[in-house]
Structure formats: C-alpha cells, structure tokens
Amino acid sequence: MPAELGAASRVRDAVPLFAALGDETRFRLLARLASDGPGSIARLGARAPVSRQAITKHLEILSDAGLVTSRRRGRERIWQIETSRLVEARRYLDLISRQWDDALDRLKRFVESPE
C-alpha cells in the first residue's frame, strides 16, 4: 500500500470494500461468519429478516469486494470470510487515523504558537 491514501488506484480499490461493509445486512452476515464460522445460505439466512435470495445477493456483493469466498459442498455453497481483505480495510482505517492525528497535531501547534 502506498504511503498516501489519496493514490487514485488505492482509493478505487477501497471503494467497493467500504461500500460492501456499509450495508447493515452485509455487515451482519460478516459478523455471523466471524462468530459462527463458514456457513451455507440456509444457515446464514435462518434468522435474517430478508429472503434467501437477498442473502445470496448480499453474499455476492461481499464476494465481489473480496470479503468472502465460497466453495461447493454437494448442492450447497459454503461461504467464509476472506480475512486478508479485512486486514486491508484495517490498514486503510489506520492510515486515515494517522492522517487525522497528524492534522490535529499541526492545528494544536498552530493554535499554541506564540505568534
């Protein structure tokens, strides 16, 4: 990852990641996969307030963003989290946090300067 978040290619890469994470249903699916481990659409949708078709669509969006993968097991697809993409999201957030800290430090120095 480049040192600067503003690199156009990195921003384009991050947009689908954070767009996928920004939906409540998808976020809940990821949380469920994280706590319960890999699962089928039937299991993931068991207590969800949306249809299995909606669960499938949300999982496909998460897959397109690189956040989950699936494999066939008989007639079912088993979904699991792709942790490397979550690590990448964490790096983006850490970088933004450092940039904010730096900006606040500069502001503090400016406000506290004797001039």
N, C-alpha and C positions, 0 to 999 in steps of 0.2 A: 504494500500500500504506500502511495506517495506520502510525503510528509504533510502535504496540504490537502485538505478535504475538497477544496474548490476545483481540483483537476476534473475536467469535464467528463472523462471516461469513468472515473470513480463515482461521480455523482450519478451518472446514468445507470451504473451498476447497482447503486444503493437504492434507487427509487423503487423498483419492484419489491425489493426486500422489505422496506419500511411500509410500502403500500399494503403488502400482504399482512404484515404484523398489525396494521392499523385497523383491521376489521375485528369486531368483538367475537364473532363466531369462529374465525380462523385462529384468533389468539386463544380461545378456549380449547380448540382442537389441539393446538400445540401444547398447551398446559396439560391436557389429558394424556397426550402421547408421552410427555415428560414424566408424569406421575405414574401412569399405568403401563408404560411400555408400548411396543408395537401393537397395532390392532386393525381389525377389519372395519369396513364401513358400517356394518351391522352393529358391532360393539361400540364404535365411536359415536354412532347416532342414537344409541339406546336411550339416553336421557336428554337428547338435544331437542330444542323446541322447533327444529326445522326438519324437513324431509331428508330421506337418504340421498335423493337426487341433489339436494342443496349441499349436503355433506360432501358428496362426490365433487361437485363444482368447487367448493372451497378447498378441498384437498388438492385438486388440480392446480389451483392458483398458487397454493403453497409450494407445490412441486415445481411449477414454472419459476418461482422465486428461489428455488434451491433449498427450501427449508425442510422438505420432507421427500422421501423416496418411497417407492412401493415395489413389491415383488409378488409374483403369483404364487399362491399355495392352493392347489386344486382349482376350484372355481372362484376363489376369493382373491382379492388383492389385500396384502398386509402392508400397512403404512407405518413408517417410523421417521423420527426426527433425523435431520442431517445436521449434526452438531457443528460442523465446520462453518456453515453459513451463519449460525447463531454467534459463533466466535467472531466472525467478520462484523456482524451487527454491533457487537460489544466494542470492537475496535473503533468503529465509526463514532459511537457514543462517547467513548473515552477521548477521542480526538476533539470532538466538539466541546466536551467538558474542559479539556486543557485550554482550548482557544478562549472559552469564556473566562476561565481563571486568569489567563494572561491579560485579557481585556480589562477585567476588574482590577488587576494589579496596576495596570497603566493608568486607569482612572483614579485609583487611590493615590498614586504618586503625583498625578497632576493636581488633584484637589488639595493634597497636603503640602505641595511645594510652596516655599515662602514668597515666590514672585507673584 
